[in-house]
Amino acid sequence: MAQTAEKKNIPFLEPAQFMKDMTEMSTKVMRGLQNLKDISEDDLAVGVTPRVKVLDVDGGKIKLYHYPNPKATCKVPLLLNFAVVNKEYILDLQEDKSFVKKMMEAGLEVYTIDWGYPTRADRYREVGDYVDYLDSCVDYIRKASGQKSINLLGICQGGTAALMYSALFPEKVRNLITVVMPFEFDLPDSLFFKWGKHVDPDPIADSVGTISGEVMNAGFLMVKPMQRLQKFHAFVNMMDNKDKVANFLRMERWLFDSPGQPGEAYREYTKRVFQGNELSQNKLTIDGRHVDLNKVTMPVLSIYAAQDHLVPPECAKPVYDKIASKDKQIVEFPGGHVGVFMSGSSQKYVAPAISSWIIERSKV
């Protein structure tokens, strides 16, 4: 005897509602296409805060910028050091999303480095060269400000470089701040770090000379491929809002405006810092100089993002136990890799927390 099929509650798609939804979406897309047409290059301007170039490094390929701040009250200047594989203008992307502006409003004198776009001619740049370039910028700021040491804030790979620098030149760093900084690379449960263990940088460094930003971006996107699909799905739903479209395009502009990385620096960083984990093990040397974490004795604030898929918490947090500083804090903020310093909540909470911490420890 045949069994009676169970009655299931299957949602019924009403034709009238379907047509209404499709009409609304079509209208939204048409308005969005008009917005895309109407948005000009000026609408997508980035780097909104006035700044002045004060130093050329490596023949002008690398530049140090100063943001004049007549309302500055803190005498110890702040240098923002971003990753060499990204452009620094993300820190001053637009009027309502400017980390630079927040630091200035708090009374800080701010500098930033534009690491430029390395070419094949720069293929022999090493990690040590970047440390020396950073040192040139720090020395300029020290002289210009009359201060023996400065506040150094590094983000992502720029945080790793700032930590290395602080270990090599501790007398020049008053306070060290790192944000979403990769530090511990022995993470067998992380997809990105699993891949990294099997990368052979030699063929790229030897043949291509400089690994392009496009190649590195492709690798970063593959770590979480569905995220990009979700992002564009969200974009379709906001296409009828011109301001939101412009915000989206500015972020995309920055995301794919990615400088390459010189072959030798890429080779050294991959083999020794990423695969060898020498920095975390306190074994790293640069040009014969030991990057000794025991010399990182200045106050240190380290911030990581709870939902960061590129620099997960377990990658950033171990630095707390490896440095010698007695005045050290490690703080978790909600959000992802970029959102921790770009989102609305970041502007409201993260930037003020950082500036307050700096000012408290910069009294002269």
Backbone torsions as a table, in degrees:
resi	resn	phi	psi	omega
1	MET	NA	127.9	-176.6
2	ALA	-68.2	138.9	179.0
3	GLN	-77.4	144.4	177.6
4	THR	-76.9	128.1	-179.0
5	ALA	-65.5	136.9	179.5
6	GLU	-69.7	140.5	177.6
7	LYS	-77.6	125.8	-178.4
8	LYS	-113.1	146.3	177.6
9	ASN	-85.7	90.1	-178.9
10	ILE	-97.7	123.5	-180.0
11	PRO	-55.4	136.0	-179.3
12	PHE	-100.7	125.4	-179.9
13	LEU	-85.2	108.2	-179.6
14	GLU	-78.8	127.3	-178.6
15	PRO	-55.6	-39.2	-178.2
16	ALA	-65.1	-43.1	178.8
17	GLN	-67.4	-38.7	178.5
18	PHE	-60.9	-46.0	179.7
19	MET	-64.5	-37.2	178.5
20	LYS	-64.2	-45.5	179.6
21	ASP	-63.1	-42.7	-179.3
22	MET	-65.3	-39.1	179.0
23	THR	-65.1	-42.4	179.0
24	GLU	-64.2	-41.5	179.0
25	MET	-66.3	-41.0	179.2
26	SER	-62.0	-41.8	178.7
27	THR	-63.7	-42.5	179.8
28	LYS	-63.3	-43.1	-180.0
29	VAL	-65.7	-41.5	179.4
30	MET	-63.2	-41.3	176.4
31	ARG	-65.5	-37.5	178.8
32	GLY	-64.4	-41.9	178.3
33	LEU	-63.4	-36.0	176.5
34	GLN	-67.8	-39.2	176.8
35	ASN	-60.4	-44.6	179.0
36	LEU	-60.5	-37.0	179.4
37	LYS	-70.0	-37.0	-174.5
38	ASP	-81.6	-21.9	-177.8
39	ILE	-71.6	125.6	-178.3
40	SER	-98.9	174.0	177.2
41	GLU	-61.6	-36.9	179.2
42	ASP	-63.9	-32.9	179.3
43	ASP	-66.0	-22.1	-176.3
44	LEU	-106.0	19.9	-179.7
45	ALA	-60.8	139.8	178.2
46	VAL	-122.2	163.3	-177.4
47	GLY	70.9	66.4	-168.9
48	VAL	-83.3	-19.5	-176.4
49	THR	-88.9	129.6	-179.5
50	PRO	-57.7	136.6	178.1
51	ARG	-143.1	162.2	-176.7
52	VAL	-128.6	131.6	175.0
53	LYS	-73.7	126.2	-176.2
54	VAL	-116.7	-13.2	-177.7
55	LEU	-155.5	134.6	170.6
56	ASP	-102.4	133.3	179.5
57	VAL	-122.2	146.5	-179.7
58	ASP	53.3	52.3	176.4
59	GLY	68.3	23.0	178.1
60	GLY	92.1	-1.3	178.9
61	LYS	-71.3	-27.1	179.1
62	ILE	-121.0	138.3	-173.9
63	LYS	-130.3	142.8	173.9
64	LEU	-106.4	129.6	-179.6
65	TYR	-116.1	148.5	176.5
66	HIS	-120.6	136.9	175.0
67	TYR	-101.5	99.0	-178.4
68	PRO	-57.1	132.4	-177.1
69	ASN	-135.2	93.5	-179.0
70	PRO	-64.1	-15.8	-179.6
71	LYS	-99.3	11.9	-179.6
72	ALA	-65.2	134.6	179.3
73	THR	-116.7	-18.2	179.6
74	CYS	-90.6	123.8	-175.6
75	LYS	-77.2	-21.8	-179.0
76	VAL	-89.5	113.4	-175.1
77	PRO	-70.3	161.5	-178.6
78	LEU	-116.5	125.9	175.0
79	LEU	-106.4	123.0	176.8
80	LEU	-95.0	123.6	-177.6
81	ASN	-118.7	108.0	-179.7
82	PHE	-93.9	171.7	179.3
83	ALA	-63.4	144.5	179.9
84	VAL	-70.3	-16.0	-178.5
85	VAL	-94.8	8.5	176.1
86	ASN	-136.4	161.9	178.8
87	LYS	-90.9	140.6	-173.6
88	GLU	-71.6	-15.0	-175.4
89	TYR	-68.7	-7.7	173.0
90	ILE	-59.4	-24.8	-179.6
91	LEU	-79.6	-4.7	178.8
92	ASP	-145.6	46.8	-168.6
93	LEU	-65.7	-47.4	-178.7
94	GLN	-155.2	169.5	-170.0
95	GLU	-54.1	-43.7	-176.3
96	ASP	-93.7	3.5	177.6
97	LYS	-138.0	70.7	-177.5
98	SER	-132.5	105.9	176.0
99	PHE	-63.8	-37.9	178.3
100	VAL	-58.6	-48.6	-178.4
101	LYS	-60.3	-40.8	179.6
102	LYS	-63.6	-40.0	178.6
103	MET	-65.8	-39.7	-179.7
104	MET	-68.4	-40.3	178.9
105	GLU	-62.8	-27.1	178.6
106	ALA	-78.7	-8.8	177.6
107	GLY	104.9	16.4	-178.0
108	LEU	-96.2	147.4	172.7
109	GLU	-92.6	119.0	-167.7
110	VAL	-114.1	137.4	172.4
111	TYR	-126.0	155.5	174.6
112	THR	-146.8	156.5	-178.8
113	ILE	-109.0	131.7	169.7
114	ASP	-100.0	109.4	-174.7
115	TRP	-77.8	-3.0	174.3
116	GLY	75.4	-164.5	-178.7
117	TYR	-124.3	97.5	-179.7
118	PRO	-60.2	143.3	177.1
119	THR	-114.5	-178.7	179.0
120	ARG	-60.0	-28.3	179.5
121	ALA	-65.6	-19.2	-178.8
122	ASP	-98.7	15.6	-172.0
123	ARG	-61.1	-22.2	-176.8
124	TYR	-95.6	6.7	173.0
125	ARG	-62.4	136.0	179.0
126	GLU	-113.2	172.2	177.7
127	VAL	-57.6	-39.0	178.8
128	GLY	-60.9	-33.8	177.2
129	ASP	-63.3	-42.5	179.5
130	TYR	-65.4	-36.2	176.0
131	VAL	-63.3	-40.8	179.3
132	ASP	-67.7	-38.5	176.9
133	TYR	-63.0	-41.7	177.4
134	LEU	-62.1	-38.9	179.3
135	ASP	-63.9	-37.9	177.6
136	SER	-62.1	-41.4	179.0
137	CYS	-66.1	-43.7	179.9
138	VAL	-62.5	-43.1	-179.3
139	ASP	-63.5	-38.4	178.0
140	TYR	-62.1	-45.5	-177.5
141	ILE	-65.5	-39.6	178.4
142	ARG	-60.7	-44.5	-179.3
143	LYS	-67.5	-43.7	-177.3
144	ALA	-65.7	-33.1	-176.2
145	SER	-93.7	-17.1	-176.6
146	GLY	76.0	15.7	179.7
147	GLN	-102.5	143.2	178.9
148	LYS	-73.2	-24.5	-178.8
149	SER	-144.5	162.5	-177.2
150	ILE	-126.6	170.6	169.9
151	ASN	-90.4	130.0	-176.7
152	LEU	-120.5	121.3	179.8
153	LEU	-119.6	118.4	-179.5
154	GLY	-114.9	140.5	-177.4
155	ILE	-119.8	133.3	-179.8
156	CYS	55.3	-128.7	179.4
157	GLN	-59.6	-28.9	176.2
158	GLY	-66.2	-26.7	174.8
159	GLY	-71.4	-39.5	176.6
160	THR	-61.8	-42.7	177.9
161	ALA	-64.8	-38.8	179.3
162	ALA	-65.0	-37.1	177.6
163	LEU	-66.4	-44.7	177.1
164	MET	-57.9	-46.4	-178.8
165	TYR	-61.8	-42.3	-178.5
166	SER	-64.8	-30.5	177.0
167	ALA	-74.0	-31.8	-178.3
168	LEU	-85.4	-33.5	-177.3
169	PHE	-130.4	60.3	-175.6
170	PRO	-61.6	-27.4	-178.1
171	GLU	-70.9	-15.1	-177.6
172	LYS	-98.4	-3.5	-176.4
173	VAL	-116.6	113.2	179.7
174	ARG	-73.6	-50.5	178.6
175	ASN	-139.5	142.3	179.9
176	LEU	-115.7	130.1	176.8
177	ILE	-125.8	129.7	175.7
178	THR	-122.1	142.2	-179.3
179	VAL	-129.2	127.6	-176.7
180	VAL	41.1	53.4	-175.7
181	MET	-90.2	122.5	172.7
182	PRO	-70.1	128.3	-176.9
183	PHE	-136.2	-53.0	-179.3
184	GLU	-96.9	117.5	-172.7
185	PHE	-108.1	0.1	177.6
186	ASP	-91.9	79.4	-175.9
187	LEU	-127.0	84.2	-174.5
188	PRO	-66.0	-17.9	-178.1
189	ASP	-92.8	-0.6	-179.3
190	SER	-100.8	127.7	-177.4
191	LEU	-59.0	-46.0	-177.9
192	PHE	-59.8	-41.3	-177.6
193	PHE	-78.6	-25.3	172.2
194	LYS	-64.5	-46.4	177.9
195	TRP	-59.1	-45.5	-175.1
196	GLY	-57.8	-30.3	-179.1
197	LYS	-68.9	-18.4	-175.6
198	HIS	-109.8	7.7	178.1
199	VAL	-81.4	133.1	175.1
200	ASP	-107.5	104.3	-175.8
201	PRO	-76.6	-13.5	-174.2
202	ASP	-61.0	-48.7	-179.2
203	PRO	-59.8	-37.2	-180.0
204	ILE	-69.7	-48.1	-178.4
205	ALA	-63.2	-37.6	-176.4
206	ASP	-78.1	-37.7	-173.6
207	SER	-97.9	-50.0	-176.5
208	VAL	-82.0	-38.2	178.2
209	GLY	92.9	-45.8	178.2
210	THR	-135.8	125.9	177.7
211	ILE	-80.2	126.6	-172.1
212	SER	-75.1	157.5	176.0
213	GLY	-64.2	-33.2	179.4
214	GLU	-62.6	-41.3	179.7
215	VAL	-65.4	-44.8	-179.8
216	MET	-66.0	-39.5	177.9
217	ASN	-61.6	-39.5	179.1
218	ALA	-60.3	-40.6	178.3
219	GLY	-65.5	-42.6	179.3
220	PHE	-63.2	-40.7	-178.6
221	LEU	-68.2	-29.9	-178.8
222	MET	-70.9	-19.8	179.5
223	VAL	-64.0	-35.3	-179.4
224	LYS	-141.4	70.6	-170.3
225	PRO	-63.6	-33.4	-177.3
226	MET	-71.9	-18.2	-178.7
227	GLN	-62.7	-38.2	-179.6
228	ARG	-67.5	-39.7	176.6
229	LEU	-62.1	-42.6	178.8
230	GLN	-63.7	-36.0	-179.1
231	LYS	-65.9	-43.1	-179.7
232	PHE	-73.0	-27.6	173.3
233	HIS	-64.4	-42.0	177.4
234	ALA	-65.9	-34.9	-179.7
235	PHE	-62.8	-41.2	179.5
236	VAL	-58.6	-36.6	-177.8
237	ASN	-76.2	-8.3	178.6
238	MET	-121.0	11.6	-175.6
239	MET	-61.6	-24.1	-177.4
240	ASP	-82.1	-0.1	177.9
241	ASN	-107.9	108.0	-173.9
242	LYS	-60.8	-41.3	-179.3
243	ASP	-63.5	-41.2	179.5
244	LYS	-68.3	-35.8	176.1
245	VAL	-62.7	-44.6	179.1
246	ALA	-62.7	-41.5	177.6
247	ASN	-60.2	-44.3	-179.6
248	PHE	-61.6	-45.3	-177.0
249	LEU	-68.1	-33.7	176.1
250	ARG	-62.5	-44.2	179.2
251	MET	-64.5	-40.6	178.3
252	GLU	-65.5	-37.7	177.9
253	ARG	-59.6	-46.2	179.7
254	TRP	-66.8	-43.4	-175.3
255	LEU	-57.2	-38.9	-176.0
256	PHE	-102.7	6.3	171.2
257	ASP	-93.8	69.4	-170.4
258	SER	-110.8	115.8	175.7
259	PRO	-64.9	155.4	174.5
260	GLY	-78.6	-177.1	178.3
261	GLN	-129.3	129.0	-179.7
262	PRO	-54.8	143.1	-174.2
263	GLY	-55.4	-46.5	-176.1
264	GLU	-68.9	-39.7	176.8
265	ALA	-65.1	-40.7	177.9
266	TYR	-62.8	-43.9	179.6
267	ARG	-62.3	-47.5	-177.1
268	GLU	-66.1	-45.6	-178.8
269	TYR	-63.6	-44.2	-178.3
270	THR	-64.1	-48.3	-174.6
271	LYS	-73.4	-42.2	-169.8
272	ARG	-96.3	-42.4	-177.4
273	VAL	-87.1	-47.0	-176.0
274	PHE	-77.6	-62.0	-175.5
275	GLN	-78.1	-39.7	-178.4
276	GLY	-82.6	-17.8	179.2
277	ASN	54.8	34.9	-173.3
278	GLU	-69.9	-30.7	-179.6
279	LEU	-66.3	-49.1	-179.3
280	SER	-63.3	-33.6	-179.4
281	GLN	-83.5	1.8	-179.7
282	ASN	59.9	37.6	179.5
283	LYS	-114.1	-4.8	-172.4
284	LEU	-71.2	136.0	171.8
285	THR	-124.4	146.4	177.1
286	ILE	-128.4	117.3	-177.2
287	ASP	51.6	41.1	178.5
288	GLY	81.0	-0.7	-180.0
289	ARG	-99.6	129.1	-179.6
290	HIS	-76.7	124.9	175.0
291	VAL	-82.4	80.5	-170.5
292	ASP	-85.8	110.2	-179.0
293	LEU	-66.4	-16.6	176.4
294	ASN	-70.1	-14.6	178.5
295	LYS	-92.3	-3.0	175.5
296	VAL	-83.6	83.8	-175.1
297	THR	-110.2	-8.1	178.1
298	MET	-71.2	162.2	175.5
299	PRO	-56.2	137.8	-176.9
300	VAL	-131.8	131.1	172.4
301	LEU	-119.3	121.9	-179.8
302	SER	-120.0	127.0	-177.9
303	ILE	-118.0	133.6	175.8
304	TYR	-129.7	162.7	-176.4
305	ALA	-106.5	133.1	-174.8
306	ALA	-64.1	-33.1	-177.5
307	GLN	-108.1	25.3	-178.9
308	ASP	-74.9	119.8	179.9
309	HIS	-94.9	-11.9	177.2
310	LEU	-93.4	-43.3	175.4
311	VAL	-123.2	79.5	-176.8
312	PRO	-64.8	160.6	-177.7
313	PRO	-50.4	-39.5	-178.2
314	GLU	-69.0	-14.1	175.3
315	CYS	-84.4	-35.5	-174.7
316	ALA	-91.0	-35.9	-170.2
317	LYS	-65.2	-35.5	-175.1
318	PRO	-59.8	-16.7	-179.4
319	VAL	-59.8	-28.9	-177.4
320	TYR	-57.0	-41.1	-176.8
321	ASP	-86.6	-8.1	-174.0
322	LYS	-100.6	-15.2	-179.1
323	ILE	-98.6	159.5	-172.9
324	ALA	-91.2	-8.0	-177.2
325	SER	-56.1	139.5	175.4
326	LYS	-91.0	-27.5	176.5
327	ASP	-99.8	89.5	-177.3
328	LYS	-141.2	143.4	179.0
329	GLN	-136.9	142.5	172.0
330	ILE	-126.8	127.0	-169.5
331	VAL	-127.7	135.0	175.6
332	GLU	-98.1	133.3	172.5
333	PHE	-121.6	146.0	177.4
334	PRO	-67.9	153.5	178.0
335	GLY	120.8	-178.1	-178.3
336	GLY	-104.1	-166.6	-171.4
337	HIS	-60.5	-45.8	-179.2
338	VAL	-90.1	-35.1	-176.6
339	GLY	-60.8	-24.5	-176.5
340	VAL	-64.3	-22.6	176.3
341	PHE	-124.6	3.0	-178.2
342	MET	-119.3	-24.3	-174.3
343	SER	-70.0	168.5	177.8
344	GLY	-61.5	-41.0	179.2
345	SER	-67.4	-30.9	176.4
346	SER	-64.5	-44.7	179.2
347	GLN	-61.7	-31.5	-176.3
348	LYS	-84.5	-33.3	-172.6
349	TYR	-118.9	-49.3	-172.4
350	VAL	-67.2	-51.9	-178.0
351	ALA	-60.0	-46.8	176.8
352	PRO	-62.0	-36.2	179.4
353	ALA	-64.7	-41.9	179.7
354	ILE	-66.3	-48.0	-177.6
355	SER	-63.0	-39.2	178.3
356	SER	-63.6	-41.6	179.0
357	TRP	-62.4	-43.4	-179.6
358	ILE	-63.7	-49.9	-175.0
359	ILE	-62.2	-39.7	179.3
360	GLU	-59.2	-32.3	-175.9
361	ARG	-104.3	12.4	-179.4
362	SER	-117.4	16.3	-179.1
363	LYS	-71.9	130.1	-178.4
364	VAL	-120.6	NA	NA
